[in-house]
Amino acid sequence: MKSITKILALTFLLLTSPAFAADQPSVDKALTDWKAAIESANVDVIMKLYDKNAVMISTFAQEPMTKRDQIKGYFKKVVPNPDIKVDIKSSQVRLFGNVAVVNGRYDLSYTQDGEPINIPARYTFVYNLEGGKWLIVDQHSSRVPLPDEEK
């Protein structure tokens, strides 16, 4: 019994240690996994990237989504377009042990009523490392203001 306890304690220490967590390439991969999931239009795949208690403030929603079913419902409405694309323009990663903050810009494009739509957006994702996987705990995306709107 003592051996199992020691193994579990050692595993926990390894998985939660800053040396294990502070890995920018794995955070970059989490962002590209999000891009691929959005482009797949598979809501179940998208939801696997979010923590069960995630909060999302989105480009197309007026109120923050604080419940998992709200986030899932949002994606069911937003991603069914078969030609939806996310073009990540920039990202900055900051690591804080098992927490990563990623912000930058992306363009979201799709076709609506036969017309191409392109929405330049800015984003912030907060990730938490859980069981060796970066999960989104907080997301804020919003349309980039047009130059005449910045005044």
N, C-alpha and C positions, 0 to 999 in steps of 0.2 A: 504494500500500500504506500509506504514511504517513497518507493521508487517512482510510482505513478505520479504522486504529488510533486516530486522534484522535477520530473519530465514536464508536467503541465506548467509548473512555475517557470522553468527555463524557456519553454515555448512562448509563454506569455511575455516574458521579458524581451525575448528576441523580436517578437512581432510588434511590440510597442516601443522599442528603443528608437531614439532619434536617428541612429545610424541606419537602421532598417528603413525608416520612414522617409528620410531625407534623400529622395531619389527623383530628381527632376525629370528624367526620361519617362518614369512610370506615370508621373502627373501629365506630361505631354501626351502620353498614350491614352490616358483617361479622357482628355479633350478630343483626341481624334476618334476614340471609341464613341463619344457623344455625337460627333459629326456623322459617323457611319450609321449610327442607330437612327438619327433623324432622317438621313437619306434612305434608309431601309423602309421607312414608314411603318415599322413594326412596333406598335405601342408596348408590347410585352418586353421586347429587347430594350427599348428606351427606359422603361420603368426599372429594369435591373440595375441601371446606373445611378438610381436615386436611393438615398437612405429612406427608411420607412417613415421618418419624421421630417423629411425635407420640406423646405419652404421655397416657393418660386414666385418671383415677381417678373411678369413676362411682358413682351412687346405687345401682345394682343389681348391682354386681360387687364381690366381696370383695378381689380383688387388682388392683393397677395393671396396665393393659394397655400393653405397651411395643412391641408389634408391630402393624403395619398390619392383618394378617389377624385379630388378636384384636379390634381396634376394629370392623372390618367385621362380624365374626361377632356381636359384641355388638349392633350396630344391627339386624342381621337378626332378632334375637330381640325387640328392644324396640319397634321402630316399625311393625310390620305392622298395628297397629290403625288402621282407617280414620278414627277420630274422635280421634286423638291431637292434643292442643293444648298449646302452650307459651304461657303468659301471663307476659311479662317484667314484673316488679313494680318492679325498680330496677336501675340499673347505674351504676357509677363507672368512668371511663376514666382511666388514667394512661399517658402516652406517654413513651417513652425512645428517641428516634430511630426506628429501624426495628422496635422492640419496643413492644407495647401490652399492658397488663394491664387486664382488665375483670373486675369482680366485682359481685355483687349477688344478687338473689332472683328466682326464677320459680316459677310453679305449673305442674306437669305434670299433665294430666288425660287420661283415656281411659276406656273401658268394658271391664270384665272380667267375663265370665259374666253379662252383662246388668246389672251394677251399676256406677254411676259411681264412679270412683277419682280423687281429687285429692291430689297430693303436693306440698306446699310444699317447695321446695328452695333451696339457696344454691349459688353457683357462682363459680369463678374460671377465666377463659380467659386464656392467654398467647398472643398473636399475634406472628408475625414477618412483616414486609413482604417478599414475594418477588415480583419481577417486577411490581410495582404492585398486588399482591393480598395482603390480610391472610390468612395461613393459621394455623390453630390448631396450636401446637406443644405445648401442655400444657393439659389441662382437668381440673378437679376439681369434681364436683357431689356434693352429699349432701343427704339429707332434713333439713329443719329440725327440730330436736328439739321435741317437745311441751313445753308449759310445765312439766309435772311432771317431765320428764326433765332439766331444766336444773339441778336442785338438786345 
